[in-house]
């Protein structure tokens, strides 16, 4: 055995990579990618995963006998044995129940049939894997004392708590930060008055993910292009000395008529590329709620780092600086205790919590490999 294979299963595509046995050397310069068929259920995805693994092996001129294990991420709560507990971001309303299966066990059985060998399969939540990879990029395999809270921004809002180089699971699913339900600060009640009790994909109400994720943004854009939404936002912008751009509004309305999801995707483009006030106002929902989340977690965890990963990392330097400045401002407004001050950089003896961007670049598949290595005793 000479390699480990990582698989990142998403709603749009499935990514495959490979490392050496120590997990610290990437063996493929370019990931193998396949369009995701997760909406069709787990069996189709298992076929895709095995085909993708074989494509990786072909590129490496390797065979099944070279594979030490396969590590897989899924965008939902999942036990280390691969039991999908709740398919919040997998499948369609019709196929979600089909996903609540021991996916890792199914994949291992299919791998056994395809290879004629017993190849261990480790399955994990994708945000946990992304947090593990970010920790690896910063610290390597070092396990010295440190704590970080990591979130991913995208279709949902995933989370991960890292302690001394390893993911913290608690009884099983610690780190599901998108489903924390903190109260809105008084100064932002009016901002969300038209959407006071949003329903989350998990079935609960007022989760962070219901506001600070793509699904929430789609709902928010749908309101923002109405006359009532425009009037509310225009008034708030005027109080800051900013003006709503009529051309951008017209573009968002046209995009929304074609596809609400496409309109939501373009909000980030307008906010970043054009520094558009309306689009930035909409994305501020995310920054505000992330700041509120971090402020509520700081007295509980008091981490070295709060880390923002996922789609928002793809903005320009100027766009990222604008976004994280809002997060830091709201964090300070909500949590005024000096010991939790959001330090821009660590000073010796500082007790503040840095709020920073992720340094990992879409390597959740490698994070899954690293998690699998840490989950198994040496030699297992």
N, C-alpha and C positions, 0 to 999 in steps of 0.2 A: 504494500500500500504506500502510495506516495503523494496523494492529493486529497483535498476536501472540496466538495462542491456546495455552493450556496445558491439558493433560489429565492427570488423576491416576487411574490404573487400580488399583483395589484389589480385594480379595476380595469385599467386600460391595457397593460402589458405584463408579461412575465420576464424577469431578467435573470440571467444565469452567469455565474462567475466561478472561479476556482482559485484555491490557494495551496501552498505547501502545507505539510502536516502541522507546522508551528503557527499557521494562520497569518504570518507576517510578510508573506510574499505573494503578490497577485500574479497568477500564471497566465492570464489572458489579457492582452492590452485593451481589447474591446469586448464588451459584454455580448453574449448571445441573447437575442430578444425574440419574443413571440407575442403576437396579439393575445390578450387574455380572453378566455371563454368562460370566465368564472360565472357569468350570468346563466350558463347552461347547467351548472351544478358541479359537484366535486369529481365525478368520474371523467368528464371531458378534461378537466384541469390535470388530473393524474396522467392521462395520456400525453398532454402537452408537456408536463414536467419530464416525463421519461424521454420524450423526443428531444427536448432541450438538453438534457443531461448527455444523451448520446451525441448531440452536436458539439458539446463541449469536449467530450472525449475524443471525437474525430479531429478537432482542431489541435488537441494536445498530443495526437498520435498515441492515445492511451486506451485502456480497456477497463471493463468493470472491476477487474482484479486490482486495479490501481486505486480504487475509490475507498477511502477509509470510512467516510460517512457522507450523508446528504443533510444539509440544514435548510429549512424552509421557513419563510415568513408569510403570515397571513394578516390581513388588515382587520383583525377582530380579536377579542379575548380568546386565548388558547392556552391549554396546559402544556407543560414540556413534553407530555406524551403525544401531543398533537390532537387532543380533543377540543374541537371548536365549541366553545360554550355558548356564544351568541353571535350570529352572523349579521352584525350591524352594518357592515360595509362590504358584504359579499352577496352575489346573486341578485335576484329581483324579488319583489314581494311573493312571487309564485315559487321561487326556488330557494329562498332563505332557509326554510326548514330542512331542505335536503342537505344543507351545508353543516348542520349541527351533528357532525359525525366525528369519529376518531380518525381525522384525516391523516395524521402521521402513521397510524397503524395500516390504513388502506394503502398509502403510498409505499410503505415498507413491503407489504405483501405483493404489490404490483412490481416493485423493483426486484423482489426475490424471483418472481416468475420470469421477468425479462432477462435477468442476469444469471439465474441459477445459483446466486450467492446470497448470503445473509448480510445486507448492508444496513447499518443503523441509520435511522431517520430521526432528526431532531426538528421539532416545529415550535415556532414562537411568534409572538405578536410583532408586527413590523416596526412599531415605534420603539419597542424595547431593543430590537436589533439595531435600529438607527442610533439610539442612545449609546449602545455598546460600541458601535463603530466610531462615534465621535470621541468617546473616551479613549479608544485605542489610538486614534490619530493624535490626540493630545499627549498621551502618557505611555503609549506602547502597551506591553503586557505587564507593566508595573502595577502592583496592587497596594501601594502605600496609602496612607490615610487621606481621604478626600470624599466629598459628596457633591453630586450635581443633580439638578432637575432639568430634564430635557423634554421639549415638546416639538411635535411636527405640525406644520400648518399645511392644509390641503383640503381634500374632499371632506375629511373629518379633522379632529384635533387629537392626535395621539400623544401619549406621554410615557416617560420612563424616569425612574429614580435610580441613580448609580451610586453605589457605596463601595469605596475602596476597589474600584475596577470591575465590579460585578453588578448585574441588574438585581434590584431588590424586588422580590415577588410577594413578600408578606405570606399570607396563607395561600395565595395563588395568583391574584390579579392586581397587586399593588401597581400604581402608576397609571391607572385609567383616568388621567387628569382631565380629559375632555368631558368627563361626566361629573366633575365637581360642580356644585351648584351654589356659589357664593352670592350673597345679596348685592344688588347694584348699589354703588355709592350714591348718596342723595343728589350730588351735583350732576349725575347722569340719568336721573329718572325721567326727566323731560325728553331727553334724546331718544329714549326707547319707549316713550309713552304709547306709540302706535303699535308696539310689538312687545307687550309686557310679560307674556307668558309663553315663550316659544316652545314648540314640541320638538324634542330631539329624536333622532333615528333609533335610539335605545328604548323609546317609549316613555321616557321621563320628560319633565318640563324644566326649563331654565338651566339646562346644562351649558357649560362654557361652549361646547361644540355647536350648540344650536345657534350661537351668535358668531363665533370666531372660526368659521369653516365655510367651505364652498356652498354647502347646502343652505346655511344661514344667509350667505351673501345673495344667493338666488332669490330667496324670499325678500330680502331687504331691497334689492334692486327693483323687484316687482312693485314694491311700495314707493320707492324713490322716484319712479317715472310717472306716477300719478300726480294730478294737480295738488292734492293734499301733501304728498311727499315733497314735491318741489317747493311748495310754500314754506314748509317746515325747515328744510335744509337751507333754502335761500335766506331765511330770517337768521338762522344760526350763523351762516357764513358772514352775513352783513355785520353781525355783532363783533366779528373778529377783523373786520375791514377787508373781507374777501368777497369776490363776486362769482356767481355761477355762470359758467360758459354755456351759452345757448346752443352752440354747435355740438358740443360734447353731449349735452342733454338730448338733442335730436338724434345723435348717433346711437346713444344708449336705448332710446325709445325704438328706433328702427331695429336694432339688434335684438331687443327684447321681444318685439313682435315676431321675429324669425325664430328665436330660441332664447328663453330666459337664461339657460346655462351659458350660452355663448356670450350674452351680455355681461354676465358675472365674470367670465374669464377676462373680458376686455377691460373691466374696471381696473385691474392691476396695471395693464398696459398704459391706460390714460393717466393713472396716478403716478406711475414711474416715469414714463417717457415724456409726458406733457406736463407733469406736475399740476394736473387739473384739480381744482378745488373740490368739485362735486365728487370725483372719484376718490380723492384722498379722504373726504368726509366719510364715505362709505367704508373704506378700509380702516379708518380709525376705530370702527366698531371692534375689529380684531385686536388692534393695539391696546385699546382700552380694556377689553376683557382679559387679554393676556397679562396686562399690568395688574388688574384686580386679582387674577389667579395667583400670580407670583407673590403678591402682598399677603394673601391668605395662607400661602404655603410657607412663607419665610419663618414665622414663629414656630411652626411645627417641625420643619426639616432643617432650617438654617444652613443652606448649602453653600459651598464655595462658589458655585456657578448656577445661574439660571440660563439655559441655552435654548435658542430658537432655531429650529431647523425646518426642513420641508420647502414648500413652494415659494415662500416669501424670501428665501435666501437667493433666489434667482434675480432679484431686482438689482438695479445699478447701485454703485456705492452711495450715491446721493439719495436714492430711494430707500435703501436700507438704513442710512443714517436718520432720515426723517422718521421712519417707522419705529425704530428702536428708541428714538428720543421720546416718542409719545408713550411707549411702554414704560420707560424709566420715569417719566413725569407722573403717570398715573400710579405707578408703584409707590412713589414717594408721597403722593397725595393720600393714598389709602393707608399706608403703613408708615407712620411718622417717627417710629422709634429709631433713635440714632444707631443702635447696634445692627440694624438691618439696612442701613443706607446702601443704595445701589451704586457701589463703587465703579467708576469708569476703569480703574486699574487697581490691582492689589498692591497695598503697601505693607511692609512688615508690621505684624501686630494688628492688622485691620480685621474687624469682625463683620465688615459689610459683605453683601452678596453681589457679585458681578452679574450683570445682565449682558449676554454676548450672543453673537451668531454662531451657529454650528460651523465647525471646520471640516466636517465630513462631507463628501460630495456624492450623495446617492449611492452609498455603499451598504445599504441594509442587508444585502445578501452576505457580505463579509461579516457584518455584525452577528448574523445568525450563526455563522461558523464559529465565531469566537464564543458566543453564548453556549453553543453545544459543547465546545471544548471545556469550558468552565463547569458545565453541568455534570460532566462525566468524570469519575475518578481517573487518575492517571493509569493508563494501561487497559482501561475498559473498552 
